[in-house]
């Protein structure tokens, strides 16, 4: 928070979508304050979303991981980069490490999100592993409608109609909005 307040003008550049200027500002600050956690984290977040910045994001992430093997943000950056480079198996392993880190930190929300990321990158190549990842995410955090929808689709794609129906019923049972619930009932027939 302190660093974000200090770098408020640079964060305003990001809000105004002036990413190049923000990156240049943070890079200059990183030269003055090497390994500053906020600066490295913010640069990784900005760089990984730009095709031309992917290499820099990966280099920052690997540098952080060399010093701090359990650096959560560096692992996430690495996983996103691997996914964008089409290295889905590596991305799944990395997001699995992110989930394990989050569980060790006692953060079930982050762990569930990371398990959903594992499922997302494995859905096409290894649907069974994607199902296991989604089930794990749902066991960590019961209210995950997106994970339940994805799980139902994976079961349906695999031809396991009974599991798909059970999953849709779980989704229906967790829905609180009457309009959405009505629509889901119509879909279920």
C-alpha positions in Angstrom: 0.0 0.0 0.0 2.8 2.4 0.9 4.6 1.8 -2.3 1.4 2.1 -4.3 0.7 5.5 -2.6 4.3 6.6 -3.4 3.9 5.6 -7.0 0.4 7.0 -7.3 1.2 9.1 -10.4 2.5 6.0 -12.2 -0.6 4.0 -11.2 -2.6 6.9 -12.7 -0.7 6.3 -16.0 -1.8 2.7 -15.9 -5.4 3.7 -15.2 -5.1 6.0 -18.3 -3.8 3.0 -20.3 -0.4 4.6 -20.8 1.4 1.3 -20.1 4.6 2.1 -21.9 5.2 5.2 -19.8 4.3 3.4 -16.6 6.7 0.5 -17.5 9.5 3.0 -18.2 8.9 4.8 -14.9 8.9 1.6 -12.9 12.0 0.3 -14.7 13.8 3.6 -13.8 12.7 3.2 -10.2 13.9 -0.4 -10.2 17.4 0.7 -11.2 17.4 3.0 -8.1 15.8 0.3 -5.9 16.9 -3.1 -7.1 14.7 -6.0 -6.0 12.1 -3.8 -4.6 9.2 -6.2 -4.2 6.4 -3.8 -5.3 8.3 -2.6 -8.3 9.2 -6.1 -9.5 5.7 -7.4 -8.9 4.1 -4.4 -10.8 6.6 -4.7 -13.7 5.8 -8.5 -14.0 2.1 -7.8 -14.1 2.5 -5.1 -16.8 5.0 -6.9 -18.9 3.4 -10.3 -19.0 0.4 -8.8 -20.8 2.4 -7.4 -23.6 3.8 -9.7 -26.3 6.9 -7.6 -26.6 7.3 -7.6 -22.8 6.9 -11.4 -22.3 10.7 -12.0 -22.2 11.3 -9.3 -19.6 8.4 -10.6 -17.5 9.8 -14.1 -17.5 13.3 -12.8 -16.7 12.0 -10.8 -13.7 10.0 -13.8 -12.5 12.9 -16.2 -12.8 15.1 -13.7 -11.0 12.7 -13.4 -8.2 12.3 -17.2 -8.0 16.0 -17.6 -7.9 16.1 -15.5 -4.7 12.6 -16.4 -3.3 11.5 -19.8 -4.6 8.0 -19.3 -3.0 7.4 -15.9 -4.6 3.7 -16.1 -5.4 3.5 -13.3 -8.0 6.6 -14.6 -9.8 5.0 -18.0 -10.1 1.8 -16.5 -11.4 3.7 -14.4 -14.0 5.7 -17.5 -15.1 2.5 -19.5 -15.4 0.7 -16.8 -17.5 3.8 -16.5 -19.7 4.0 -20.3 -20.2 0.3 -20.4 -21.1 0.6 -17.5 -23.6 3.6 -19.3 -25.2 1.5 -22.5 -25.6 3.4 -24.4 -23.0 0.3 -25.7 -21.3 1.8 -28.6 -19.4 4.4 -26.3 -17.9 1.8 -23.7 -17.1 -0.3 -26.4 -15.4 2.6 -27.4 -13.2 3.3 -23.8 -12.4 -0.3 -23.0 -11.5 -0.3 -26.2 -9.4 2.7 -24.8 -7.4 0.8 -21.5 -7.1 -2.2 -23.4 -5.6 0.1 -25.3 -3.2 1.7 -22.0 -2.1 -1.7 -20.5 -1.5 -2.9 -23.5 0.5 0.2 -23.3 2.6 -0.4 -19.6 3.2 -4.0 -20.5 4.2 -5.6 -18.7 1.3 -8.3 -21.0 -0.1 -9.6 -18.3 -2.6 -6.2 -18.0 -4.3 -5.7 -21.7 -4.2 -9.1 -22.4 -5.8 -8.3 -19.8 -8.5 -5.0 -21.4 -9.2 -6.7 -24.9 -9.5 -9.2 -23.4 -11.9 -6.2 -22.1 -13.9 -4.7 -25.6 -14.0 -8.1 -26.9 -15.3 -8.3 -24.2 -17.9 -4.9 -25.0 -19.4 -5.4 -28.7 -19.3 -9.1 -28.8 -20.5 -8.2 -29.7 -24.1 -5.2 -31.9 -23.7 -6.0 -33.8 -20.5 -9.7 -33.5 -19.5 -9.4 -36.0 -16.7 -6.7 -33.9 -15.0 -8.8 -30.8 -15.6 -11.8 -32.4 -13.9 -9.5 -33.3 -10.9 -8.3 -29.7 -10.7 -11.8 -28.3 -10.8 -13.0 -30.8 -8.1 -10.1 -29.7 -6.0 -11.0 -26.0 -6.5 -14.6 -26.6 -5.6 -13.5 -28.5 -2.5 -11.5 -25.5 -1.4 -14.2 -23.0 -2.2 -17.8 -24.2 -2.5 -19.2 -21.1 -4.2 -17.5 -21.2 -7.6 -20.2 -21.1 -10.3 -17.7 -20.7 -13.1 -15.8 -23.8 -12.0 -19.1 -25.8 -11.7 -20.1 -24.7 -15.2 -16.7 -25.7 -16.6 -16.9 -29.0 -14.8 -20.3 -29.7 -16.2 -19.1 -29.0 -19.7 -16.1 -31.2 -19.3 -18.3 -34.1 -18.1 -20.7 -33.5 -21.0 -17.8 -33.4 -23.5 -16.6 -36.7 -22.1 -20.1 -38.1 -22.5 -20.6 -38.6 -18.7 -24.2 -37.2 -18.8 -25.0 -38.3 -15.2 -22.0 -36.4 -13.8 -22.8 -33.4 -16.0 -26.4 -33.4 -14.6 -25.3 -33.8 -11.0 -22.8 -30.9 -11.5 -25.5 -28.7 -13.0 -27.8 -29.5 -10.1 -25.0 -28.5 -7.7 -24.7 -25.2 -9.6 -28.5 -24.7 -9.4 -28.5 -25.4 -5.7 -25.8 -22.8 -5.1 -27.6 -20.1 -7.1 -29.3 -17.3 -5.1 -30.6 -15.1 -7.8 -34.2 -16.1 -8.6 -34.0 -15.0 -12.3 -30.8 -16.9 -12.9 -32.2 -19.9 -11.0 -35.4 -19.9 -13.2 -33.3 -19.8 -16.3 -31.1 -22.7 -15.1 -34.3 -24.7 -14.3 -35.5 -24.2 -17.8 -32.1 -25.3 -19.2 -32.2 -28.5 -17.1 -35.8 -29.2 -18.3 
